[in-house]
């Protein structure tokens, strides 16, 4: 439940960031130059306090520096000078009455995003405790040993799979439930392989995210993905193939209560007979 709530909050964050950016483009575009990273804590705090060009423009460079120091910025004076210059750049300004009308929506979006950051940080800590704390789930250590899985993503995968091993006696059963295994439709001389529709979509989405994150943390995963791309598969199709492979590995690790070891897996790929399950 915690993992699903965090995933829903993540989507809410994306939606609110998009809404905030649109409001700023319409009423306060200078702040996008002042704060290129709109998801940063300092940017959200700034917009919560000064959501219009009139309010922000009235701040001196010294006030901006003091604000950034309170936010823990590592170079507050240099950043304050850059932000002050961006806020006073000679650009086409939004009419004051329209900017004032949008200021409430900008402040609201900034406050909502700040609350989401705070709640998601609390959820992440709770998920980390459930996976690796003093009373952690016995499978937590296994999942956290896998490349591409942090506490949030590992919790999503583990929560959707569950700990009733009899539900998935074989890797194929788990792959089918997750929707990573394809479906073959045949009639007469026609044979078509398509993506599986009937599946646990929460798990499939988590696995695709895992596969994507593993591209930069696992050499064999990157090579596996690149090979499928060379064979003509689209990006998401190649990711689904990689997710299907990771799920087979995970099933083996859970069944044997082993942590993942990249070197061992590379050896098994070179000599498949050593362990066909890996």
C-alpha positions in Angstrom: 0.0 0.0 0.0 2.8 2.4 0.8 4.5 1.7 -2.5 1.3 2.3 -4.4 0.6 5.5 -2.6 4.1 6.8 -3.3 3.7 5.9 -7.0 0.4 7.9 -7.1 2.1 10.8 -5.4 4.9 10.6 -8.0 2.3 11.1 -10.8 0.7 13.9 -8.8 4.1 15.6 -8.6 4.6 15.4 -12.4 1.2 16.8 -13.0 1.7 19.7 -10.6 5.2 20.5 -12.0 3.7 20.7 -15.5 0.9 22.9 -14.2 3.3 25.2 -12.3 5.5 25.6 -15.4 2.6 26.6 -17.5 1.5 29.2 -15.0 5.0 30.6 -14.8 5.3 30.7 -18.6 2.1 32.8 -18.7 2.7 35.1 -15.7 6.3 34.9 -14.4 8.7 33.5 -17.1 11.7 35.2 -15.6 11.8 32.7 -12.7 12.4 29.9 -15.1 15.7 31.5 -16.0 16.4 32.3 -12.3 15.7 28.7 -11.3 16.4 26.3 -14.2 15.7 23.4 -11.8 12.1 24.0 -10.9 11.9 20.9 -8.8 14.6 22.2 -6.4 13.6 22.9 -2.9 14.9 26.5 -3.1 12.8 27.2 -6.2 9.6 25.9 -4.6 10.3 27.9 -1.4 11.0 31.0 -3.5 7.6 30.7 -5.3 5.8 30.0 -2.1 7.0 33.3 -0.7 7.1 35.5 -3.9 4.8 34.0 -6.6 4.8 37.1 -8.8 7.3 39.2 -10.7 6.3 42.3 -8.6 7.0 40.6 -5.3 10.1 38.8 -6.4 11.5 41.9 -8.2 11.3 43.9 -4.9 13.8 41.6 -3.2 17.4 42.9 -3.1 20.4 40.8 -3.8 21.2 40.7 -0.1 17.7 39.4 0.7 18.0 36.7 -2.0 21.4 35.7 -0.6 19.9 35.4 2.9 17.0 33.3 1.6 19.4 30.9 -0.2 21.5 30.5 2.9 18.4 29.5 4.8 17.8 26.9 2.2 21.3 25.5 2.6 22.6 26.6 -0.8 26.3 25.9 -1.2 27.1 29.1 -3.1 24.4 31.6 -2.0 26.0 34.9 -3.0 26.9 33.8 -6.5 23.4 32.3 -7.0 21.8 35.4 -5.5 23.5 37.6 -8.1 22.5 35.4 -10.9 18.9 35.2 -9.7 18.7 38.9 -9.2 20.0 39.6 -12.7 17.5 37.1 -14.2 14.6 38.7 -12.4 15.5 42.2 -13.7 16.3 41.2 -17.2 14.8 43.3 -20.0 12.1 41.0 -21.2 8.5 41.4 -22.2 6.5 41.6 -19.0 3.1 40.1 -18.2 0.4 42.8 -17.4 0.5 43.3 -13.6 -3.2 42.5 -13.1 -2.9 39.2 -15.0 0.3 38.3 -13.0 -1.5 39.1 -9.8 -4.4 36.9 -10.8 -2.1 33.9 -11.4 0.0 34.4 -8.2 -2.5 32.4 -6.1 -2.3 29.4 -8.4 1.5 29.6 -8.5 1.7 29.7 -4.7 -0.8 26.9 -4.3 1.2 24.6 -6.7 4.4 25.4 -4.9 2.9 24.5 -1.5 1.4 21.3 -2.8 4.7 20.3 -4.3 6.5 21.0 -1.0 4.0 18.9 0.9 4.4 16.1 -1.6 8.2 16.2 -1.2 7.8 16.0 2.5 5.4 13.1 2.5 7.3 11.1 -0.2 10.5 11.5 1.9 8.7 10.1 4.9 7.3 7.2 2.8 10.8 6.5 1.4 12.2 6.3 4.9 9.4 3.9 6.0 9.9 1.8 2.9 13.7 1.7 3.6 13.0 0.5 7.1 10.7 -2.2 5.9 13.3 -3.4 3.5 16.5 -3.1 5.4 15.7 -2.1 9.0 15.8 -4.1 12.2 12.5 -5.8 11.4 12.9 -5.9 7.7 11.2 -8.2 5.2 13.4 -11.3 4.7 13.4 -10.6 0.9 14.3 -7.0 1.2 18.1 -7.6 1.2 17.8 -9.7 -2.0 15.9 -7.0 -3.9 18.2 -4.2 -2.8 21.2 -6.2 -4.1 19.8 -5.9 -7.6 21.1 -3.2 -10.0 18.6 -0.4 -10.6 16.5 -1.0 -7.5 16.4 1.7 -4.8 14.1 1.5 -1.7 11.1 2.9 -3.5 11.3 0.7 -6.6 12.3 -2.4 -4.6 9.3 -1.9 -2.4 7.0 -1.6 -5.4 8.3 -4.8 -6.9 8.2 -6.8 -3.6 4.8 -5.4 -2.6 3.2 -6.5 -5.9 4.9 -9.9 -6.0 4.2 -10.7 -2.3 5.7 -13.5 -0.3 3.4 -16.4 -1.1 5.8 -18.4 -3.3 3.1 -20.9 -4.3 1.4 -18.2 -6.4 4.3 -18.3 -8.8 5.8 -21.8 -8.9 7.8 -21.1 -12.1 9.4 -18.0 -13.6 6.9 -18.1 -16.5 4.0 -17.8 -14.0 5.5 -14.7 -12.5 6.4 -13.3 -15.9 2.8 -13.8 -17.2 1.3 -12.2 -14.2 3.6 -9.2 -14.6 2.8 -8.8 -18.3 6.4 -9.0 -19.4 6.0 -12.4 -21.2 4.5 -12.0 -24.6 1.4 -13.7 -25.9 1.4 -15.8 -29.1 -1.8 -15.7 -31.2 -2.0 -18.3 -33.9 -4.7 -19.2 -36.4 -4.1 -21.4 -39.4 -0.9 -20.1 -41.0 -1.0 -16.8 -39.1 1.1 -16.4 -36.1 1.5 -13.1 -34.2 3.4 -12.3 -31.0 1.9 -9.4 -29.0 2.4 -7.7 -25.6 0.3 -9.2 -22.8 -2.7 -7.0 -21.8 -4.2 -9.0 -18.9 -1.7 -8.5 -16.1 -0.8 -6.7 -12.9 -0.2 -3.2 -14.4 1.3 -1.8 -11.2 4.0 -4.6 -11.3 4.6 -4.2 -15.0 5.2 -0.5 -14.7 7.6 -1.0 -11.8 9.5 -3.6 -13.8 9.8 -1.4 -16.8 11.2 1.4 -14.6 13.6 -1.1 -13.0 14.8 -2.2 -16.5 15.4 1.4 -17.5 17.3 2.2 -14.3 19.5 -0.9 -14.6 20.9 0.3 -18.0 23.4 2.5 -16.2 24.2 0.1 -13.3 24.5 -3.3 -15.0 26.8 -3.9 -18.0 25.0 -7.1 -19.1 21.6 -5.3 -18.9 22.9 -2.5 -21.2 24.3 -5.0 -23.6 21.0 -7.0 -23.6 19.0 -3.9 -24.3 21.3 -2.7 -27.0 21.2 -6.1 -28.7 17.4 -6.0 -28.9 17.5 -2.5 -30.2 19.9 -3.6 -33.0 17.4 -6.4 -33.8 14.9 -3.7 -34.6 12.8 -3.6 -31.4 11.4 -0.3 -30.2 12.6 1.2 -26.9 9.7 0.0 -24.8 9.7 -3.4 -26.4 13.4 -3.8 -25.6 12.8 -2.6 -22.1 10.0 -5.2 -21.7 12.4 -8.0 -22.9 14.9 -6.8 -20.3 12.3 -6.6 -17.6 11.3 -10.2 -18.5 14.9 -11.3 -18.1 15.3 -9.5 -14.7 12.1 -11.1 -13.5 13.4 -14.6 -14.3 16.6 -13.8 -12.3 14.6 -12.4 -9.4 12.4 -15.5 -9.3 15.6 -17.7 -9.0 17.1 -15.5 -6.3 13.9 -15.5 -4.2 13.6 -19.3 -4.6 17.2 -19.9 -3.5 17.4 -16.9 -1.0 20.6 -15.6 -2.7 21.7 -12.0 -3.2 22.5 -10.9 -6.7 26.1 -11.0 -7.9 26.9 -9.4 -11.3 30.1 -11.5 -11.7 28.2 -14.8 -11.2 25.5 -13.8 -13.6 28.0 -12.9 -16.2 29.6 -16.3 -15.8 26.3 -18.0 -16.2 25.6 -16.0 -19.4 29.0 -17.2 -20.8 28.4 -20.8 -19.7 24.6 -21.2 -19.6 24.8 -24.8 -18.4 26.2 -23.7 -15.1 22.8 -22.5 -14.0 20.0 -22.3 -16.5 17.7 -20.4 -14.0 20.1 -17.5 -13.8 
